[in-house]
Structure formats: structure tokens, C-alpha cells
Amino acid sequence: MRVLVFQHIEVEHPGSFRDLMAEDGTTWDVVEWDAGQTPPDPAGYDLLMAMGGPMDVWEDGKLPWLAAEKAYIRRWVRDLDKPFLGLCLGHQLLAAATGGEVGPMAAPEVGIATVNPTPAAADDPVMRALEAPVLCLQWHGSEVKTLPADGVILAANPACPVQAARVGTKAYGFQYHVEVTPQTVPEWSAVPAYAASLAATLGPTGAQDFAAAATAALPRLTAAARAFWRAYLAAVGL
């Protein structure tokens, strides 16, 4: 399997999925949109994975490459009907590219949290494989407001009503982070935009408290990532 990875900041990469891909003999190529890189032709790639980032999907005027990325995702999902996985910003990009709406939240959601499967998740092969409620890492200040007509909400919590979604049959987006590693919180805490949302949400000791909570939850998060990855690949036929 060959995976094309869209990154928007160096520290937001496939994380723990890298180990799982390596176990499978999967190869992956990275496109750093924020560094001016452009994507290759989709031919030859089996899965497109879009990661998180500190920018917002509507900032095309400031970051013109966002429009190009959304157009690529739209083609991948709508025209080519190929498997797609979006996390955090990638989840929002999926919605924006396929006819949904994304906007700012009333307050950022940052920390170790849980999300609950919706009734529709009972019929979804990915969500059925996950322990409910789903323990996860959150770090976002924007959210999907509406999905396209063929979008299905798969998970929610009080802070954000579209925590997981499927568009069509092969495109999935997850607002929360599945790919957590021991370096996730320390590395992301050094990103100014993330540090600001962390402080606003969790207070002056938030970084230390968050890091401790993430470390305590890491065994469960790692096990959940493995279950998620296997279920996702099976669901989309890879």
C-alpha cells in the first residue's frame, strides 16, 4: 500500500500510525503544504491522509495553497472515490472540500477527553471496532458545523457535535487525534497558536497537566490507535 500524507506543520505527522504502516510494509510520501510543496498525481496512491495544523480552512486569502489542497481532496473523494482519512484540520478540510461548513467554536477544546458514538455509528465498521466512549486527545478551536448531504455523523460530545464523520463510503474525518505519541503534547505545546489555546483553556499550568494526563492515557490511546487503523483499512478495502 502507498499512502500520500498531507502535512501543514512539521510536528503534525502520522504519529503512531507510522509504526503501524511500517509493520505492514506500507510506504508513504509527505507533502508539506505550508512549506510550498505540491502534491503528486493521485495515480499509484491507495490512501490520502490529511493531518492537523494551526491554520483554519477558510484562510485561503492568507494561505492560497489551502484552496489548492481542498480542490485536490475534492477530486480524490468525489471524482476518484479513493479512501481518505482526515484528522483535526484534515477532518475539517474533508467537510469544506465536499460541501460542508466549518467555523470557529465558542471555546477551544483541549485535553484528554471522550467522545460518544452516535446511533449511526452502530452501522459503521470503523466505529463498531472502538471501545465506547472513545478516549482521545483534543486540541482544536474550529469545528465542522455542517456536513455535505452524504455525510454521516459518527461521534459527538458536548463540546463539538461533529467529532467523527463519514462522507460517502471511503472518506472519514475525525476531529480528535488518534495518532498520539509520547512527543505529541511537548512538541505541540511549542507551537504558538497551540500554546495560546492550551493556556486559554487549561490555565497557566495547563501544559504540565495536559502532558501528565496524556502520558497516563498513552497505553489506552496507543491500543485504540491500533484497533482504529486495522478497522479503518478493512472498512475502506485496503
Biotite code that builds the C-alpha atoms (Angstrom):
import biotite.structure as struc

atoms = struc.array([
    struc.Atom([0.000, 0.000, 0.000], chain_id="A", res_id=1, res_name="MET", atom_name="CA", element="C"),
    struc.Atom([1.144, 3.523, -0.768], chain_id="A", res_id=2, res_name="ARG", atom_name="CA", element="C"),
    struc.Atom([-0.106, 6.433, 1.320], chain_id="A", res_id=3, res_name="VAL", atom_name="CA", element="C"),
    struc.Atom([0.012, 10.114, 0.454], chain_id="A", res_id=4, res_name="LEU", atom_name="CA", element="C"),
    struc.Atom([0.239, 12.294, 3.571], chain_id="A", res_id=5, res_name="VAL", atom_name="CA", element="C"),
    struc.Atom([-0.720, 15.969, 3.631], chain_id="A", res_id=6, res_name="PHE", atom_name="CA", element="C"),
    struc.Atom([1.016, 17.861, 6.444], chain_id="A", res_id=7, res_name="GLN", atom_name="CA", element="C"),
    struc.Atom([0.542, 21.504, 7.397], chain_id="A", res_id=8, res_name="HIS", atom_name="CA", element="C"),
    struc.Atom([3.201, 21.842, 10.085], chain_id="A", res_id=9, res_name="ILE", atom_name="CA", element="C"),
    struc.Atom([6.239, 19.643, 10.682], chain_id="A", res_id=10, res_name="GLU", atom_name="CA", element="C"),
    struc.Atom([5.213, 18.382, 14.140], chain_id="A", res_id=11, res_name="VAL", atom_name="CA", element="C"),
    struc.Atom([1.779, 17.157, 12.995], chain_id="A", res_id=12, res_name="GLU", atom_name="CA", element="C"),
    struc.Atom([2.666, 13.953, 11.190], chain_id="A", res_id=13, res_name="HIS", atom_name="CA", element="C"),
    struc.Atom([1.068, 10.476, 11.153], chain_id="A", res_id=14, res_name="PRO", atom_name="CA", element="C"),
    struc.Atom([2.415, 9.870, 14.662], chain_id="A", res_id=15, res_name="GLY", atom_name="CA", element="C"),
    struc.Atom([1.803, 6.340, 15.915], chain_id="A", res_id=16, res_name="SER", atom_name="CA", element="C"),
    struc.Atom([0.388, 5.365, 12.522], chain_id="A", res_id=17, res_name="PHE", atom_name="CA", element="C"),
    struc.Atom([3.958, 5.429, 11.218], chain_id="A", res_id=18, res_name="ARG", atom_name="CA", element="C"),
    struc.Atom([4.789, 2.325, 13.275], chain_id="A", res_id=19, res_name="ASP", atom_name="CA", element="C"),
    struc.Atom([1.644, 0.571, 12.093], chain_id="A", res_id=20, res_name="LEU", atom_name="CA", element="C"),
    struc.Atom([2.371, 1.399, 8.461], chain_id="A", res_id=21, res_name="MET", atom_name="CA", element="C"),
    struc.Atom([5.937, 0.188, 8.854], chain_id="A", res_id=22, res_name="ALA", atom_name="CA", element="C"),
    struc.Atom([4.671, -3.108, 10.302], chain_id="A", res_id=23, res_name="GLU", atom_name="CA", element="C"),
    struc.Atom([2.524, -3.584, 7.193], chain_id="A", res_id=24, res_name="ASP", atom_name="CA", element="C"),
    struc.Atom([5.299, -2.711, 4.764], chain_id="A", res_id=25, res_name="GLY", atom_name="CA", element="C"),
    struc.Atom([3.359, 0.387, 3.731], chain_id="A", res_id=26, res_name="THR", atom_name="CA", element="C"),
    struc.Atom([5.259, 3.256, 2.158], chain_id="A", res_id=27, res_name="THR", atom_name="CA", element="C"),
    struc.Atom([4.218, 6.888, 2.459], chain_id="A", res_id=28, res_name="TRP", atom_name="CA", element="C"),
    struc.Atom([5.134, 10.167, 0.842], chain_id="A", res_id=29, res_name="ASP", atom_name="CA", element="C"),
    struc.Atom([4.672, 13.501, 2.608], chain_id="A", res_id=30, res_name="VAL", atom_name="CA", element="C"),
    struc.Atom([3.554, 16.787, 1.076], chain_id="A", res_id=31, res_name="VAL", atom_name="CA", element="C"),
    struc.Atom([4.253, 19.799, 3.323], chain_id="A", res_id=32, res_name="GLU", atom_name="CA", element="C"),
    struc.Atom([1.730, 22.322, 2.036], chain_id="A", res_id=33, res_name="TRP", atom_name="CA", element="C"),
    struc.Atom([2.946, 25.014, 4.443], chain_id="A", res_id=34, res_name="ASP", atom_name="CA", element="C"),
    struc.Atom([6.475, 24.668, 3.030], chain_id="A", res_id=35, res_name="ALA", atom_name="CA", element="C"),
    struc.Atom([5.337, 25.253, -0.543], chain_id="A", res_id=36, res_name="GLY", atom_name="CA", element="C"),
    struc.Atom([5.369, 21.642, -1.678], chain_id="A", res_id=37, res_name="GLN", atom_name="CA", element="C"),
    struc.Atom([2.805, 20.465, -4.221], chain_id="A", res_id=38, res_name="THR", atom_name="CA", element="C"),
    struc.Atom([1.166, 17.027, -4.398], chain_id="A", res_id=39, res_name="PRO", atom_name="CA", element="C"),
    struc.Atom([1.873, 14.365, -6.996], chain_id="A", res_id=40, res_name="PRO", atom_name="CA", element="C"),
    struc.Atom([-0.654, 12.819, -9.327], chain_id="A", res_id=41, res_name="ASP", atom_name="CA", element="C"),
    struc.Atom([-3.051, 10.589, -7.324], chain_id="A", res_id=42, res_name="PRO", atom_name="CA", element="C"),
    struc.Atom([-2.301, 7.583, -9.522], chain_id="A", res_id=43, res_name="ALA", atom_name="CA", element="C"),
    struc.Atom([-0.337, 4.973, -7.634], chain_id="A", res_id=44, res_name="GLY", atom_name="CA", element="C"),
    struc.Atom([-1.548, 6.017, -4.184], chain_id="A", res_id=45, res_name="TYR", atom_name="CA", element="C"),
    struc.Atom([-4.107, 3.985, -2.265], chain_id="A", res_id=46, res_name="ASP", atom_name="CA", element="C"),
    struc.Atom([-4.920, 6.314, 0.635], chain_id="A", res_id=47, res_name="LEU", atom_name="CA", element="C"),
    struc.Atom([-4.784, 10.061, 1.251], chain_id="A", res_id=48, res_name="LEU", atom_name="CA", element="C"),
    struc.Atom([-4.208, 11.061, 4.864], chain_id="A", res_id=49, res_name="MET", atom_name="CA", element="C"),
    struc.Atom([-4.593, 14.751, 5.857], chain_id="A", res_id=50, res_name="ALA", atom_name="CA", element="C"),
    struc.Atom([-3.148, 15.770, 9.208], chain_id="A", res_id=51, res_name="MET", atom_name="CA", element="C"),
    struc.Atom([-3.767, 18.697, 11.551], chain_id="A", res_id=52, res_name="GLY", atom_name="CA", element="C"),
    struc.Atom([-2.367, 22.209, 11.620], chain_id="A", res_id=53, res_name="GLY", atom_name="CA", element="C"),
    struc.Atom([-2.759, 25.612, 13.311], chain_id="A", res_id=54, res_name="PRO", atom_name="CA", element="C"),
    struc.Atom([-4.407, 27.301, 10.305], chain_id="A", res_id=55, res_name="MET", atom_name="CA", element="C"),
    struc.Atom([-8.131, 27.398, 9.511], chain_id="A", res_id=56, res_name="ASP", atom_name="CA", element="C"),
    struc.Atom([-9.766, 26.010, 6.386], chain_id="A", res_id=57, res_name="VAL", atom_name="CA", element="C"),
    struc.Atom([-11.231, 29.401, 5.408], chain_id="A", res_id=58, res_name="TRP", atom_name="CA", element="C"),
    struc.Atom([-7.894, 31.265, 5.352], chain_id="A", res_id=59, res_name="GLU", atom_name="CA", element="C"),
    struc.Atom([-7.465, 30.968, 1.568], chain_id="A", res_id=60, res_name="ASP", atom_name="CA", element="C"),
    struc.Atom([-6.693, 34.674, 1.255], chain_id="A", res_id=61, res_name="GLY", atom_name="CA", element="C"),
    struc.Atom([-3.735, 34.404, 3.607], chain_id="A", res_id=62, res_name="LYS", atom_name="CA", element="C"),
    struc.Atom([-2.720, 30.882, 2.568], chain_id="A", res_id=63, res_name="LEU", atom_name="CA", element="C"),
    struc.Atom([-3.607, 30.351, -1.118], chain_id="A", res_id=64, res_name="PRO", atom_name="CA", element="C"),
    struc.Atom([-2.446, 26.743, -1.020], chain_id="A", res_id=65, res_name="TRP", atom_name="CA", element="C"),
    struc.Atom([-5.499, 25.903, 1.113], chain_id="A", res_id=66, res_name="LEU", atom_name="CA", element="C"),
    struc.Atom([-7.740, 26.324, -1.936], chain_id="A", res_id=67, res_name="ALA", atom_name="CA", element="C"),
    struc.Atom([-5.481, 24.001, -3.930], chain_id="A", res_id=68, res_name="ALA", atom_name="CA", element="C"),
    struc.Atom([-5.491, 21.423, -1.158], chain_id="A", res_id=69, res_name="GLU", atom_name="CA", element="C"),
    struc.Atom([-9.288, 21.469, -0.880], chain_id="A", res_id=70, res_name="LYS", atom_name="CA", element="C"),
    struc.Atom([-9.570, 21.065, -4.652], chain_id="A", res_id=71, res_name="ALA", atom_name="CA", element="C"),
    struc.Atom([-7.237, 18.059, -4.528], chain_id="A", res_id=72, res_name="TYR", atom_name="CA", element="C"),
    struc.Atom([-9.222, 16.479, -1.688], chain_id="A", res_id=73, res_name="ILE", atom_name="CA", element="C"),
    struc.Atom([-12.483, 17.125, -3.548], chain_id="A", res_id=74, res_name="ARG", atom_name="CA", element="C"),
    struc.Atom([-11.114, 15.373, -6.629], chain_id="A", res_id=75, res_name="ARG", atom_name="CA", element="C"),
    struc.Atom([-9.753, 12.483, -4.572], chain_id="A", res_id=76, res_name="TRP", atom_name="CA", element="C"),
    struc.Atom([-13.034, 11.885, -2.725], chain_id="A", res_id=77, res_name="VAL", atom_name="CA", element="C"),
    struc.Atom([-15.662, 12.909, -5.286], chain_id="A", res_id=78, res_name="ARG", atom_name="CA", element="C"),
    struc.Atom([-14.126, 12.110, -8.663], chain_id="A", res_id=79, res_name="ASP", atom_name="CA", element="C"),
    struc.Atom([-11.772, 9.251, -7.856], chain_id="A", res_id=80, res_name="LEU", atom_name="CA", element="C"),
    struc.Atom([-13.710, 7.717, -4.926], chain_id="A", res_id=81, res_name="ASP", atom_name="CA", element="C"),
    struc.Atom([-10.499, 6.734, -3.159], chain_id="A", res_id=82, res_name="LYS", atom_name="CA", element="C"),
    struc.Atom([-10.014, 6.181, 0.600], chain_id="A", res_id=83, res_name="PRO", atom_name="CA", element="C"),
    struc.Atom([-9.386, 9.331, 2.638], chain_id="A", res_id=84, res_name="PHE", atom_name="CA", element="C"),
    struc.Atom([-8.572, 9.834, 6.322], chain_id="A", res_id=85, res_name="LEU", atom_name="CA", element="C"),
    struc.Atom([-8.579, 13.315, 7.859], chain_id="A", res_id=86, res_name="GLY", atom_name="CA", element="C"),
    struc.Atom([-7.561, 14.174, 11.409], chain_id="A", res_id=87, res_name="LEU", atom_name="CA", element="C"),
    struc.Atom([-8.363, 17.508, 13.117], chain_id="A", res_id=88, res_name="CYS", atom_name="CA", element="C"),
    struc.Atom([-7.691, 20.082, 10.363], chain_id="A", res_id=89, res_name="LEU", atom_name="CA", element="C"),
    struc.Atom([-7.842, 17.188, 7.885], chain_id="A", res_id=90, res_name="GLY", atom_name="CA", element="C"),
    struc.Atom([-11.344, 16.374, 9.152], chain_id="A", res_id=91, res_name="HIS", atom_name="CA", element="C"),
    struc.Atom([-12.377, 19.973, 8.600], chain_id="A", res_id=92, res_name="GLN", atom_name="CA", element="C"),
    struc.Atom([-10.777, 20.039, 5.148], chain_id="A", res_id=93, res_name="LEU", atom_name="CA", element="C"),
    struc.Atom([-12.822, 16.990, 4.153], chain_id="A", res_id=94, res_name="LEU", atom_name="CA", element="C"),
    struc.Atom([-16.051, 18.746, 5.135], chain_id="A", res_id=95, res_name="ALA", atom_name="CA", element="C"),
    struc.Atom([-15.101, 22.035, 3.473], chain_id="A", res_id=96, res_name="ALA", atom_name="CA", element="C"),
    struc.Atom([-13.941, 20.324, 0.276], chain_id="A", res_id=97, res_name="ALA", atom_name="CA", element="C"),
    struc.Atom([-17.089, 18.244, -0.184], chain_id="A", res_id=98, res_name="THR", atom_name="CA", element="C"),
    struc.Atom([-19.827, 20.789, 0.533], chain_id="A", res_id=99, res_name="GLY", atom_name="CA", element="C"),
    struc.Atom([-19.933, 21.136, 4.312], chain_id="A", res_id=100, res_name="GLY", atom_name="CA", element="C"),
    struc.Atom([-19.266, 24.156, 6.531], chain_id="A", res_id=101, res_name="GLU", atom_name="CA", element="C"),
    struc.Atom([-16.516, 24.797, 9.084], chain_id="A", res_id=102, res_name="VAL", atom_name="CA", element="C"),
    struc.Atom([-16.371, 27.639, 11.615], chain_id="A", res_id=103, res_name="GLY", atom_name="CA", element="C"),
    struc.Atom([-14.912, 28.734, 14.941], chain_id="A", res_id=104, res_name="PRO", atom_name="CA", element="C"),
    struc.Atom([-16.011, 27.166, 18.224], chain_id="A", res_id=105, res_name="MET", atom_name="CA", element="C"),
    struc.Atom([-17.328, 29.172, 21.132], chain_id="A", res_id=106, res_name="ALA", atom_name="CA", element="C"),
    struc.Atom([-14.261, 27.983, 23.088], chain_id="A", res_id=107, res_name="ALA", atom_name="CA", element="C"),
    struc.Atom([-11.319, 25.724, 22.173], chain_id="A", res_id=108, res_name="PRO", atom_name="CA", element="C"),
    struc.Atom([-11.420, 22.079, 23.187], chain_id="A", res_id=109, res_name="GLU", atom_name="CA", element="C"),
    struc.Atom([-8.055, 20.998, 24.561], chain_id="A", res_id=110, res_name="VAL", atom_name="CA", element="C"),
    struc.Atom([-7.163, 17.989, 26.685], chain_id="A", res_id=111, res_name="GLY", atom_name="CA", element="C"),
    struc.Atom([-7.757, 14.292, 27.153], chain_id="A", res_id=112, res_name="ILE", atom_name="CA", element="C"),
    struc.Atom([-11.472, 13.751, 26.613], chain_id="A", res_id=113, res_name="ALA", atom_name="CA", element="C"),
    struc.Atom([-14.069, 11.261, 25.467], chain_id="A", res_id=114, res_name="THR", atom_name="CA", element="C"),
    struc.Atom([-16.466, 11.215, 22.536], chain_id="A", res_id=115, res_name="VAL", atom_name="CA", element="C"),
    struc.Atom([-19.595, 9.131, 22.183], chain_id="A", res_id=116, res_name="ASN", atom_name="CA", element="C"),
    struc.Atom([-20.657, 7.163, 19.118], chain_id="A", res_id=117, res_name="PRO", atom_name="CA", element="C"),
    struc.Atom([-23.913, 8.329, 17.567], chain_id="A", res_id=118, res_name="THR", atom_name="CA", element="C"),
    struc.Atom([-26.729, 5.890, 16.698], chain_id="A", res_id=119, res_name="PRO", atom_name="CA", element="C"),
    struc.Atom([-25.434, 5.865, 13.115], chain_id="A", res_id=120, res_name="ALA", atom_name="CA", element="C"),
    struc.Atom([-22.099, 4.509, 14.368], chain_id="A", res_id=121, res_name="ALA", atom_name="CA", element="C"),
    struc.Atom([-23.726, 1.153, 15.093], chain_id="A", res_id=122, res_name="ALA", atom_name="CA", element="C"),
    struc.Atom([-23.748, 0.505, 11.343], chain_id="A", res_id=123, res_name="ASP", atom_name="CA", element="C"),
    struc.Atom([-20.231, 1.798, 10.711], chain_id="A", res_id=124, res_name="ASP", atom_name="CA", element="C"),
    struc.Atom([-17.393, -0.763, 10.535], chain_id="A", res_id=125, res_name="PRO", atom_name="CA", element="C"),
    struc.Atom([-14.795, 1.618, 11.945], chain_id="A", res_id=126, res_name="VAL", atom_name="CA", element="C"),
    struc.Atom([-16.757, 2.895, 14.930], chain_id="A", res_id=127, res_name="MET", atom_name="CA", element="C"),
    struc.Atom([-18.015, -0.593, 15.820], chain_id="A", res_id=128, res_name="ARG", atom_name="CA", element="C"),
    struc.Atom([-14.411, -1.655, 16.403], chain_id="A", res_id=129, res_name="ALA", atom_name="CA", element="C"),
    struc.Atom([-13.736, 1.041, 19.000], chain_id="A", res_id=130, res_name="LEU", atom_name="CA", element="C"),
    struc.Atom([-14.371, 0.930, 22.728], chain_id="A", res_id=131, res_name="GLU", atom_name="CA", element="C"),
    struc.Atom([-17.095, 3.390, 23.724], chain_id="A", res_id=132, res_name="ALA", atom_name="CA", element="C"),
    struc.Atom([-16.878, 6.068, 24.908], chain_id="A", res_id=133, res_name="PRO", atom_name="CA", element="C"),
    struc.Atom([-13.778, 6.769, 22.834], chain_id="A", res_id=134, res_name="VAL", atom_name="CA", element="C"),
    struc.Atom([-10.843, 8.158, 24.827], chain_id="A", res_id=135, res_name="LEU", atom_name="CA", element="C"),
    struc.Atom([-8.948, 10.704, 22.752], chain_id="A", res_id=136, res_name="CYS", atom_name="CA", element="C"),
    struc.Atom([-6.749, 13.776, 22.635], chain_id="A", res_id=137, res_name="LEU", atom_name="CA", element="C"),
    struc.Atom([-8.389, 17.066, 21.626], chain_id="A", res_id=138, res_name="GLN", atom_name="CA", element="C"),
    struc.Atom([-6.702, 20.281, 20.502], chain_id="A", res_id=139, res_name="TRP", atom_name="CA", element="C"),
    struc.Atom([-8.868, 22.472, 18.270], chain_id="A", res_id=140, res_name="HIS", atom_name="CA", element="C"),
    struc.Atom([-10.645, 25.814, 18.157], chain_id="A", res_id=141, res_name="GLY", atom_name="CA", element="C"),
    struc.Atom([-12.693, 25.253, 14.995], chain_id="A", res_id=142, res_name="SER", atom_name="CA", element="C"),
    struc.Atom([-15.280, 22.628, 14.167], chain_id="A", res_id=143, res_name="GLU", atom_name="CA", element="C"),
    struc.Atom([-17.395, 21.190, 11.389], chain_id="A", res_id=144, res_name="VAL", atom_name="CA", element="C"),
    struc.Atom([-20.738, 22.979, 11.521], chain_id="A", res_id=145, res_name="LYS", atom_name="CA", element="C"),
    struc.Atom([-22.488, 21.028, 8.773], chain_id="A", res_id=146, res_name="THR", atom_name="CA", element="C"),
    struc.Atom([-21.659, 18.033, 6.599], chain_id="A", res_id=147, res_name="LEU", atom_name="CA", element="C"),
    struc.Atom([-22.448, 17.535, 2.912], chain_id="A", res_id=148, res_name="PRO", atom_name="CA", element="C"),
    struc.Atom([-25.684, 15.744, 2.045], chain_id="A", res_id=149, res_name="ALA", atom_name="CA", element="C"),
    struc.Atom([-23.982, 12.332, 2.041], chain_id="A", res_id=150, res_name="ASP", atom_name="CA", element="C"),
    struc.Atom([-22.181, 12.969, 5.323], chain_id="A", res_id=151, res_name="GLY", atom_name="CA", element="C"),
    struc.Atom([-22.934, 10.901, 8.436], chain_id="A", res_id=152, res_name="VAL", atom_name="CA", element="C"),
    struc.Atom([-22.035, 11.981, 11.978], chain_id="A", res_id=153, res_name="ILE", atom_name="CA", element="C"),
    struc.Atom([-20.399, 9.058, 13.776], chain_id="A", res_id=154, res_name="LEU", atom_name="CA", element="C"),
    struc.Atom([-19.333, 10.567, 17.116], chain_id="A", res_id=155, res_name="ALA", atom_name="CA", element="C"),
    struc.Atom([-20.043, 13.654, 19.209], chain_id="A", res_id=156, res_name="ALA", atom_name="CA", element="C"),
    struc.Atom([-19.569, 15.190, 22.633], chain_id="A", res_id=157, res_name="ASN", atom_name="CA", element="C"),
    struc.Atom([-20.979, 18.292, 24.360], chain_id="A", res_id=158, res_name="PRO", atom_name="CA", element="C"),
    struc.Atom([-18.103, 20.479, 23.177], chain_id="A", res_id=159, res_name="ALA", atom_name="CA", element="C"),
    struc.Atom([-18.353, 19.545, 19.499], chain_id="A", res_id=160, res_name="CYS", atom_name="CA", element="C"),
    struc.Atom([-21.298, 17.837, 17.755], chain_id="A", res_id=161, res_name="PRO", atom_name="CA", element="C"),
    struc.Atom([-19.286, 16.504, 14.786], chain_id="A", res_id=162, res_name="VAL", atom_name="CA", element="C"),
    struc.Atom([-16.346, 14.636, 16.304], chain_id="A", res_id=163, res_name="GLN", atom_name="CA", element="C"),
    struc.Atom([-16.267, 11.931, 13.636], chain_id="A", res_id=164, res_name="ALA", atom_name="CA", element="C"),
    struc.Atom([-17.894, 11.661, 10.245], chain_id="A", res_id=165, res_name="ALA", atom_name="CA", element="C"),
    struc.Atom([-18.030, 9.627, 7.090], chain_id="A", res_id=166, res_name="ARG", atom_name="CA", element="C"),
    struc.Atom([-18.582, 11.203, 3.678], chain_id="A", res_id=167, res_name="VAL", atom_name="CA", element="C"),
    struc.Atom([-19.731, 8.671, 1.128], chain_id="A", res_id=168, res_name="GLY", atom_name="CA", element="C"),
    struc.Atom([-18.297, 5.238, 1.889], chain_id="A", res_id=169, res_name="THR", atom_name="CA", element="C"),
    struc.Atom([-14.488, 5.682, 1.874], chain_id="A", res_id=170, res_name="LYS", atom_name="CA", element="C"),
    struc.Atom([-13.801, 9.157, 3.313], chain_id="A", res_id=171, res_name="ALA", atom_name="CA", element="C"),
    struc.Atom([-13.559, 9.517, 7.082], chain_id="A", res_id=172, res_name="TYR", atom_name="CA", element="C"),
    struc.Atom([-12.797, 12.534, 9.231], chain_id="A", res_id=173, res_name="GLY", atom_name="CA", element="C"),
    struc.Atom([-12.038, 12.661, 12.956], chain_id="A", res_id=174, res_name="PHE", atom_name="CA", element="C"),
    struc.Atom([-11.848, 15.928, 14.853], chain_id="A", res_id=175, res_name="GLN", atom_name="CA", element="C"),
    struc.Atom([-9.902, 14.327, 17.671], chain_id="A", res_id=176, res_name="TYR", atom_name="CA", element="C"),
    struc.Atom([-6.407, 12.891, 17.466], chain_id="A", res_id=177, res_name="HIS", atom_name="CA", element="C"),
    struc.Atom([-5.900, 9.146, 17.178], chain_id="A", res_id=178, res_name="VAL", atom_name="CA", element="C"),
    struc.Atom([-2.187, 9.220, 16.295], chain_id="A", res_id=179, res_name="GLU", atom_name="CA", element="C"),
    struc.Atom([-0.812, 10.264, 19.716], chain_id="A", res_id=180, res_name="VAL", atom_name="CA", element="C"),
    struc.Atom([2.821, 9.568, 20.669], chain_id="A", res_id=181, res_name="THR", atom_name="CA", element="C"),
    struc.Atom([4.856, 10.423, 23.805], chain_id="A", res_id=182, res_name="PRO", atom_name="CA", element="C"),
    struc.Atom([6.123, 13.527, 21.969], chain_id="A", res_id=183, res_name="GLN", atom_name="CA", element="C"),
    struc.Atom([2.737, 14.873, 20.891], chain_id="A", res_id=184, res_name="THR", atom_name="CA", element="C"),
    struc.Atom([1.933, 17.231, 23.761], chain_id="A", res_id=185, res_name="VAL", atom_name="CA", element="C"),
    struc.Atom([5.508, 18.519, 24.330], chain_id="A", res_id=186, res_name="PRO", atom_name="CA", element="C"),
    struc.Atom([6.037, 19.216, 20.616], chain_id="A", res_id=187, res_name="GLU", atom_name="CA", element="C"),
    struc.Atom([2.654, 20.807, 20.017], chain_id="A", res_id=188, res_name="TRP", atom_name="CA", element="C"),
    struc.Atom([2.936, 22.926, 23.163], chain_id="A", res_id=189, res_name="SER", atom_name="CA", element="C"),
    struc.Atom([5.845, 24.730, 21.483], chain_id="A", res_id=190, res_name="ALA", atom_name="CA", element="C"),
    struc.Atom([3.614, 25.900, 18.595], chain_id="A", res_id=191, res_name="VAL", atom_name="CA", element="C"),
    struc.Atom([2.476, 29.454, 19.477], chain_id="A", res_id=192, res_name="PRO", atom_name="CA", element="C"),
    struc.Atom([-1.125, 29.032, 18.317], chain_id="A", res_id=193, res_name="ALA", atom_name="CA", element="C"),
    struc.Atom([-1.483, 25.764, 20.211], chain_id="A", res_id=194, res_name="TYR", atom_name="CA", element="C"),
    struc.Atom([0.173, 27.165, 23.322], chain_id="A", res_id=195, res_name="ALA", atom_name="CA", element="C"),
    struc.Atom([-2.325, 30.035, 23.320], chain_id="A", res_id=196, res_name="ALA", atom_name="CA", element="C"),
    struc.Atom([-5.352, 27.751, 23.106], chain_id="A", res_id=197, res_name="SER", atom_name="CA", element="C"),
    struc.Atom([-3.867, 25.491, 25.763], chain_id="A", res_id=198, res_name="LEU", atom_name="CA", element="C"),
    struc.Atom([-3.359, 28.392, 28.175], chain_id="A", res_id=199, res_name="ALA", atom_name="CA", element="C"),
    struc.Atom([-6.803, 29.838, 27.451], chain_id="A", res_id=200, res_name="ALA", atom_name="CA", element="C"),
    struc.Atom([-8.471, 26.507, 28.088], chain_id="A", res_id=201, res_name="THR", atom_name="CA", element="C"),
    struc.Atom([-6.411, 24.864, 30.824], chain_id="A", res_id=202, res_name="LEU", atom_name="CA", element="C"),
    struc.Atom([-4.704, 27.803, 32.541], chain_id="A", res_id=203, res_name="GLY", atom_name="CA", element="C"),
    struc.Atom([-1.060, 28.586, 33.375], chain_id="A", res_id=204, res_name="PRO", atom_name="CA", element="C"),
    struc.Atom([-0.196, 25.043, 34.451], chain_id="A", res_id=205, res_name="THR", atom_name="CA", element="C"),
    struc.Atom([-2.127, 23.544, 31.563], chain_id="A", res_id=206, res_name="GLY", atom_name="CA", element="C"),
    struc.Atom([0.872, 22.300, 29.601], chain_id="A", res_id=207, res_name="ALA", atom_name="CA", element="C"),
    struc.Atom([2.212, 20.277, 32.532], chain_id="A", res_id=208, res_name="GLN", atom_name="CA", element="C"),
    struc.Atom([-1.201, 18.938, 33.483], chain_id="A", res_id=209, res_name="ASP", atom_name="CA", element="C"),
    struc.Atom([-2.010, 18.042, 29.884], chain_id="A", res_id=210, res_name="PHE", atom_name="CA", element="C"),
    struc.Atom([1.321, 16.279, 29.401], chain_id="A", res_id=211, res_name="ALA", atom_name="CA", element="C"),
    struc.Atom([0.774, 14.247, 32.574], chain_id="A", res_id=212, res_name="ALA", atom_name="CA", element="C"),
    struc.Atom([-2.754, 13.280, 31.524], chain_id="A", res_id=213, res_name="ALA", atom_name="CA", element="C"),
    struc.Atom([-1.564, 12.299, 28.047], chain_id="A", res_id=214, res_name="ALA", atom_name="CA", element="C"),
    struc.Atom([1.227, 10.157, 29.488], chain_id="A", res_id=215, res_name="THR", atom_name="CA", element="C"),
    struc.Atom([-1.228, 8.369, 31.774], chain_id="A", res_id=216, res_name="ALA", atom_name="CA", element="C"),
    struc.Atom([-3.633, 7.763, 28.894], chain_id="A", res_id=217, res_name="ALA", atom_name="CA", element="C"),
    struc.Atom([-0.978, 6.763, 26.344], chain_id="A", res_id=218, res_name="LEU", atom_name="CA", element="C"),
    struc.Atom([-1.295, 2.960, 26.715], chain_id="A", res_id=219, res_name="PRO", atom_name="CA", element="C"),
    struc.Atom([-5.035, 3.156, 26.042], chain_id="A", res_id=220, res_name="ARG", atom_name="CA", element="C"),
    struc.Atom([-4.568, 5.675, 23.239], chain_id="A", res_id=221, res_name="LEU", atom_name="CA", element="C"),
    struc.Atom([-1.925, 3.509, 21.562], chain_id="A", res_id=222, res_name="THR", atom_name="CA", element="C"),
    struc.Atom([-4.090, 0.393, 21.769], chain_id="A", res_id=223, res_name="ALA", atom_name="CA", element="C"),
    struc.Atom([-7.050, 2.348, 20.416], chain_id="A", res_id=224, res_name="ALA", atom_name="CA", element="C"),
    struc.Atom([-4.962, 3.651, 17.512], chain_id="A", res_id=225, res_name="ALA", atom_name="CA", element="C"),
    struc.Atom([-4.033, 0.109, 16.516], chain_id="A", res_id=226, res_name="ARG", atom_name="CA", element="C"),
    struc.Atom([-7.674, -1.043, 16.651], chain_id="A", res_id=227, res_name="ALA", atom_name="CA", element="C"),
    struc.Atom([-8.727, 2.037, 14.719], chain_id="A", res_id=228, res_name="PHE", atom_name="CA", element="C"),
    struc.Atom([-6.111, 1.568, 11.997], chain_id="A", res_id=229, res_name="TRP", atom_name="CA", element="C"),
    struc.Atom([-6.977, -2.077, 11.390], chain_id="A", res_id=230, res_name="ARG", atom_name="CA", element="C"),
    struc.Atom([-10.713, -1.343, 11.325], chain_id="A", res_id=231, res_name="ALA", atom_name="CA", element="C"),
    struc.Atom([-10.279, 1.648, 9.024], chain_id="A", res_id=232, res_name="TYR", atom_name="CA", element="C"),
    struc.Atom([-8.207, -0.261, 6.472], chain_id="A", res_id=233, res_name="LEU", atom_name="CA", element="C"),
    struc.Atom([-10.710, -3.105, 6.429], chain_id="A", res_id=234, res_name="ALA", atom_name="CA", element="C"),
    struc.Atom([-13.633, -0.696, 6.097], chain_id="A", res_id=235, res_name="ALA", atom_name="CA", element="C"),
    struc.Atom([-12.218, 1.013, 3.010], chain_id="A", res_id=236, res_name="VAL", atom_name="CA", element="C"),
    struc.Atom([-10.920, -2.170, 1.410], chain_id="A", res_id=237, res_name="GLY", atom_name="CA", element="C"),
    struc.Atom([-7.182, -1.748, 1.918], chain_id="A", res_id=238, res_name="LEU", atom_name="CA", element="C"),
])
